[in-house]
Amino acid sequence: MATGSSASDTAKLRVSQKSLTSAKRCLQCENHGRAFAHFLLVLKLQPELKEIIKADFEVTCEKWFRELANKNRIDDLMNCFDGAVELFPECQDILSRTGSLLFGMDLMAEAASCFEKVLKANPDCLSVRDNLENVYSHMVERWHYRMLNDKFRNQSYNHAIWTGISKGHQSVLDIGTGSGLLSMFARDASAINDEKINIYACEMSKPMYHVAQKVFAANKMTEDIHLLHTKSNDIVIGRDMPERVSLIITETIDAGLVGEHILSSLNHAWHNLLDTSTTAKIAPCVIPAAATVYAMVVECDYIRKQNRLLYPALREIDLSTLSIVCKTSLEAEEPYTTEKLSTIPGGYKQLTREFEVFQINFNDHKSIKKHLAGLHRDIPIKVIQSGRADAVIMSFDLDLDDVTTLSSKNAESCWEQAVYPCLHQHLRLSNTDQVENFMLKTNEAVVISCHCANNSIHLSLSEIIHSSRRGSITNIQYMNIDGASMAENTFQDSTNTSTDTAGSALTDTACTGCAAPSLPPDNIKTYSAITTLIKPYYALERCEISRLNDIHLNAVFCTAIYKLCQRNTSKSQLSLLDMTQGFSALWTQSLKLGLREVCVLDQTTTNQKLTKSIMDLNGLDHKQVRFSSIDDFDSTSTPSFDIVIADLVEACGTLRRNILQEIAYIKYTAMGKSAVIVPDSVAIYGVCIQSDKLEECCCLVDNKRTLGLTIDQFINIYQMSSFVDLELVSLPHTRMTTPVKLLELQFNQPTIEGEIPDYLNQSNQISLSILENGYVHAIVYWFDMKILDNHNLSTLDSNTHWKQAAIVLRQPLAVVEGQMLRTKILCKDSSLDIKLETV
């Protein structure tokens, strides 16, 4: 037996070595498929060779998987991936990149499957966990949870659907069924009325389609509801449904009312899916029946800081002739952000009364077509309270039927309000300081330009009318960078028109081109007002504007750079490498503070042009700023930088993706021996909280919210542990522990050459004492950064641009006062994990 076993081992070894030789030869010839097959055989026969072949196997996997993806051979790719995971799970980097490849191809289910398998083989791989949760957030968007937890909304829809079914509707289509809740309401209504009706539900999202399948099965409704995996606009009568329906139900509604394409969906439905024939037994009907859109102008410091640069100068540099604004309200597709005004940090001041903008009747096909094709209104409205106009806020009332109405203004509603920032690019007059600064006085008036077209509502403050001014404003044009002008509908002021009554001054104008003009590639445009002033503006991301307006952050970093320059004892000036994500004024400020050269990593064309404009304005040489990429540095680079600015924390409150690895890489490839990383260190703090509101944003709390229908176990599969963009100051919560330091990362500590810096893989374990009886839903965390000496920044400070983040427990943890919680913290490769357990 021993001899036979020895002979078998020898044969295996011979086959393995031959396959290894073939694998390397195929890889060299770029025959990646055959190389992959040979490597798998080697791993099966001689798993002890893993480390020897790892580098070649990773290259083979990456290239072969990409070839399969490019050829759309997804099934083959997944089979090869499974083989790689089974035989070489330690190859987590390349396996994770495969998931990212599929994610980039919009193959969410396949990407999630890749990350789930890698995570099962490597449970402590935090970067893969982060990738998986990112995919989950795209598969099932987070608003699903708020919507399903809104019991009042669910009861209201249930009542409206029950009322509709009781009137005699025999066929129903649920457009955008999601989890299937509205379809199940229809089915239960038909059972109560003892009517057998045909119920159809369509869902275009593959993940949500599968959720609905499981939900219908769990609630024993698979036979009663015909589920279609398609867009409603692609449904063909005779192929997908046997006949037209008499009732359509839908909740394809966002904070901007029509952003989920409800207008185009219902336009198609009235043309092709609803039974509008003269022989129909019952008049066709849509739930919801109608919507009324409202708006008001507000002053809000929190919104202002996110949407336009507030300062004509920052330390050492002049910005007075530049217009730097957020690109959000200049985008044609979605010209608004969303906020819950009832909990917005710092509150807001209402400068005008709330006024009606549009009424859309979903049961009137003409109304739908009118708003879809393009409708424009200029609405004059009186200022009721002096202040600075920062945004036009939009809300809506949704009439489900004649008696049931939902409102996005309700503080408990699942919907937020749409926020349209006030920017001078929207103004027809921009020749006074009052207009430039958007200062309004009581009894003045403003004109709100309102456009509805192509499934989007655009609102903007287009004019400020002072009490002394009357007359008409005409021939107003906006001009793009190529000089092509676009005529705007304008407000004709009439002495017989009361600016206090919006309705009396409304004129609907058919508008085929009323959407905002598309932006040029570099996001730089010019505008022309009545003064014929041509002024360039730069459109940045909202987080970049917030950072620019963060005076405290700017002052602390400038002070640190100045001190480092003062401490410089060498004859030559210092050089700086800035790793900031997005635009920063520090680049030009650093040169004014005495630096010789600044190198900036991975910036957009817009940011580079803006930097050069600031340099021109401040008399700086373009050659002093160099735009580069982290890929430009390697082991052969000459270490040349004396100061490295590391932008550690994203505006949403989490560590920047891969930032710790990038710091370690730059420290090895680009920093001199005495170089300094700023910040010097960062301490991570946390506090355990109980917050029902936070839990409702992260999962379906229970099936009572969905009126007893079983949904939670299927939708909560996509529950995430990481929650970002959290404002602890405005979040309703109870502190269950005192705040405590969880971990500290040091960046300027000496490291032995060849060793991995501690901050790349650092852990800690502490005990926390519970303050009162209740539940722990999450641990909220933030970062306290020691920039230099006694100069510090905290992401908990509500005066900075940062928010906080949290690790949310999948199940709330019941606790009692005095109980101890064992807390395990791990920070690995820029990902953070916190585990809680009772002692």
Order of alpha helices (4+ residues) and beta strands (2+ residues): alpha-alpha-alpha-alpha-alpha-alpha-alpha-alpha-alpha-beta-alpha-beta-alpha-beta-beta-alpha-beta-beta-alpha-beta-beta-beta-beta-beta-beta-alpha-beta-beta-beta-beta-beta-alpha-beta-beta-beta-beta-beta-beta-beta-beta-alpha-alpha-beta-alpha-beta-alpha-beta-beta-alpha-beta-beta-alpha-alpha-beta-beta-beta-beta-beta-beta-beta-beta-beta
